Amino acid sequence: MDVGMATRQVGALVEAGLVTRDPDPADARVSLVTPTERGRRVAGSLQDVRRRHLQRALSGWTAAELQEFDRLLTRFFDDSVGTPIDD
């Protein structure tokens, strides 16, 4: 995501009342983005929806399958964090 796109996305969140954007006192080029109380509630609701969906999606998996999924997902996450993104 480029800076312009990030700025537009944050602007939309500000307009929706989900975050506030304030200048960084240490660096005027930087904005500090903070969730509002409404933003925290919305984020919590989305987490609940995702959690319930994942529970339903994985309800037929065995314990061994869940352990293997956890192992592979952890490996994927660890590998992706260390991999640079090409422009």
Backbone as CSV, one residue per row, in Angstrom:
resi,resn,N_x,N_y,N_z,CA_x,CA_y,CA_z,C_x,C_y,C_z
1,MET,0.853,-1.165,0.000,0.000,0.000,0.000,0.902,1.230,0.000
2,ASP,0.623,2.167,-0.908,1.428,3.384,-0.942,0.888,4.401,0.063
3,VAL,1.640,5.476,0.256,1.287,6.475,1.268,-0.065,7.116,0.963
4,GLY,-0.314,7.408,-0.310,-1.584,8.030,-0.679,-2.772,7.149,-0.344
5,MET,-2.637,5.869,-0.629,-3.731,4.942,-0.332,-3.939,4.833,1.179
6,ALA,-2.847,4.759,1.927,-2.958,4.681,3.388,-3.642,5.934,3.932
7,THR,-3.273,7.093,3.393,-3.879,8.351,3.827,-5.378,8.349,3.554
8,ARG,-5.783,7.880,2.382,-7.214,7.817,2.051,-7.951,6.837,2.961
9,GLN,-7.340,5.688,3.229,-7.983,4.692,4.092,-8.165,5.240,5.505
10,VAL,-7.123,5.882,6.028,-7.226,6.467,7.373,-8.273,7.572,7.372
11,GLY,-8.304,8.378,6.313,-9.310,9.436,6.210,-10.723,8.883,6.271
12,ALA,-10.956,7.774,5.590,-12.279,7.145,5.621,-12.619,6.668,7.030
13,LEU,-11.631,6.131,7.738,-11.864,5.679,9.117,-12.148,6.860,10.037
14,VAL,-11.447,7.984,9.813,-11.694,9.196,10.598,-13.124,9.677,10.349
15,GLU,-13.521,9.752,9.073,-14.875,10.216,8.727,-15.953,9.315,9.318
16,ALA,-15.662,8.027,9.434,-16.620,7.077,10.006,-16.633,7.124,11.530
17,GLY,-15.725,7.904,12.112,-15.675,8.007,13.566,-15.021,6.819,14.246
18,LEU,-14.223,6.059,13.484,-13.594,4.860,14.041,-12.199,5.124,14.597
19,VAL,-11.540,6.178,14.103,-10.212,6.545,14.596,-10.094,8.064,14.631
20,THR,-9.101,8.534,15.369,-8.708,9.940,15.306,-7.314,9.997,14.706
21,ARG,-7.013,11.129,14.064,-5.687,11.311,13.467,-5.145,12.636,13.990
22,ASP,-3.995,12.568,14.636,-3.363,13.755,15.205,-1.917,13.816,14.745
23,PRO,-1.378,15.039,14.610,0.033,15.143,14.229,0.936,14.635,15.349
24,ASP,2.025,14.013,14.959,3.026,13.561,15.924,3.817,14.788,16.373
25,PRO,3.828,15.090,17.676,4.559,16.268,18.139,6.059,16.190,17.836
26,ALA,6.587,14.995,17.684,8.021,14.830,17.432,8.369,14.937,15.950
27,ASP,7.374,14.765,15.059,7.652,14.765,13.622,6.367,15.131,12.883
28,ALA,6.303,16.342,12.375,5.087,16.846,11.733,4.697,16.056,10.489
29,ARG,5.613,15.293,9.928,5.300,14.486,8.739,4.513,13.232,9.097
30,VAL,4.441,12.921,10.382,3.840,11.673,10.856,2.504,11.969,11.533
31,SER,1.530,11.109,11.285,0.241,11.197,11.975,0.120,10.045,12.961
32,LEU,-0.464,10.343,14.106,-0.753,9.313,15.102,-2.226,8.943,14.957
33,VAL,-2.491,7.689,14.680,-3.854,7.209,14.467,-4.256,6.379,15.681
34,THR,-5.372,6.768,16.301,-5.826,6.126,17.536,-7.282,5.703,17.378
35,PRO,-7.611,4.466,17.744,-9.019,4.061,17.648,-9.877,4.828,18.649
36,THR,-11.077,5.163,18.223,-12.054,5.767,19.130,-12.747,4.641,19.896
37,GLU,-13.574,5.014,20.850,-14.347,4.002,21.579,-15.229,3.230,20.596
38,ARG,-15.846,3.944,19.666,-16.671,3.281,18.646,-15.818,2.345,17.800
39,GLY,-14.623,2.790,17.434,-13.726,1.946,16.642,-13.353,0.674,17.378
40,ARG,-13.119,0.788,18.676,-12.791,-0.407,19.470,-13.979,-1.368,19.528
41,ARG,-15.189,-0.822,19.661,-16.385,-1.684,19.686,-16.570,-2.398,18.348
42,VAL,-16.405,-1.661,17.253,-16.564,-2.262,15.923,-15.508,-3.340,15.705
43,ALA,-14.262,-3.048,16.071,-13.192,-4.044,15.911,-13.495,-5.290,16.735
44,GLY,-13.986,-5.105,17.955,-14.344,-6.249,18.793,-15.459,-7.078,18.176
45,SER,-16.457,-6.398,17.605,-17.558,-7.114,16.949,-17.060,-7.918,15.759
46,LEU,-16.169,-7.329,14.971,-15.617,-8.039,13.814,-14.812,-9.257,14.254
47,GLN,-14.066,-9.114,15.342,-13.302,-10.258,15.855,-14.244,-11.376,16.280
48,ASP,-15.353,-11.019,16.919,-16.328,-12.035,17.336,-16.912,-12.762,16.127
49,VAL,-17.251,-12.008,15.081,-17.814,-12.613,13.863,-16.796,-13.561,13.235
50,ARG,-15.543,-13.112,13.116,-14.498,-13.967,12.523,-14.272,-15.217,13.363
51,ARG,-14.279,-15.067,14.680,-14.058,-16.208,15.572,-15.170,-17.249,15.409
52,ARG,-16.422,-16.781,15.383,-17.550,-17.713,15.218,-17.503,-18.402,13.857
53,HIS,-17.161,-17.658,12.819,-17.059,-18.239,11.480,-15.969,-19.310,11.449
54,LEU,-14.818,-19.007,12.025,-13.717,-19.971,12.045,-14.098,-21.217,12.840
55,GLN,-14.785,-21.040,13.958,-15.227,-22.197,14.746,-16.151,-23.089,13.928
56,ARG,-17.083,-22.478,13.192,-17.989,-23.272,12.349,-17.228,-23.954,11.219
57,ALA,-16.307,-23.224,10.590,-15.565,-23.779,9.453,-14.705,-24.968,9.864
58,LEU,-14.174,-24.935,11.086,-13.260,-25.989,11.536,-13.936,-27.024,12.433
59,SER,-15.230,-26.934,12.602,-15.917,-27.813,13.555,-15.813,-29.292,13.194
60,GLY,-15.638,-29.622,11.933,-15.536,-31.023,11.528,-14.113,-31.557,11.483
61,TRP,-13.143,-30.738,11.840,-11.738,-31.158,11.798,-11.386,-31.943,13.060
62,THR,-10.523,-32.912,12.903,-10.049,-33.686,14.057,-8.991,-32.885,14.807
63,ALA,-8.680,-33.334,16.018,-7.633,-32.680,16.804,-6.300,-32.713,16.060
64,ALA,-5.997,-33.828,15.414,-4.738,-33.940,14.666,-4.709,-32.958,13.493
65,GLU,-5.832,-32.805,12.805,-5.897,-31.859,11.688,-5.726,-30.420,12.176
66,LEU,-6.340,-30.105,13.310,-6.203,-28.765,13.868,-4.765,-28.482,14.283
67,GLN,-4.099,-29.468,14.868,-2.697,-29.293,15.254,-1.818,-29.073,14.029
68,GLU,-2.060,-29.834,12.974,-1.285,-29.680,11.740,-1.549,-28.315,11.105
69,PHE,-2.800,-27.897,11.104,-3.157,-26.582,10.579,-2.445,-25.487,11.369
70,ASP,-2.457,-25.596,12.684,-1.784,-24.626,13.545,-0.290,-24.583,13.237
71,ARG,0.309,-25.747,13.085,1.739,-25.815,12.790,2.049,-25.141,11.457
72,LEU,1.270,-25.460,10.430,1.518,-24.896,9.104,1.213,-23.401,9.049
73,LEU,0.158,-22.976,9.718,-0.174,-21.557,9.728,0.906,-20.758,10.454
74,THR,1.409,-21.291,11.552,2.499,-20.635,12.271,3.735,-20.547,11.391
75,ARG,4.054,-21.615,10.695,5.208,-21.610,9.789,5.016,-20.576,8.681
76,PHE,3.809,-20.549,8.100,3.512,-19.574,7.053,3.698,-18.152,7.578
77,PHE,3.149,-17.864,8.758,3.275,-16.533,9.337,4.738,-16.178,9.563
78,ASP,5.485,-17.080,10.182,6.898,-16.821,10.457,7.680,-16.580,9.171
79,ASP,7.408,-17.377,8.141,8.114,-17.217,6.868,7.717,-15.917,6.169
80,SER,6.447,-15.553,6.246,5.996,-14.350,5.544,6.517,-13.079,6.202
81,VAL,6.683,-13.088,7.510,7.201,-11.914,8.209,8.629,-11.610,7.754
82,GLY,9.408,-12.631,7.510,10.796,-12.435,7.107,11.004,-12.270,5.617
83,THR,9.929,-12.266,4.840,10.046,-12.170,3.388,9.718,-10.759,2.932
84,PRO,10.662,-10.094,2.230,10.377,-8.734,1.759,9.281,-8.725,0.697
85,ILE,8.543,-7.630,0.657,7.482,-7.456,-0.331,8.067,-6.731,-1.529
86,ASP,7.890,-7.304,-2.718,8.338,-6.648,-3.945,7.336,-5.569,-4.314
87,ASP,7.851,-4.466,-4.856,6.952,-3.381,-5.293,6.265,-3.722,-6.556
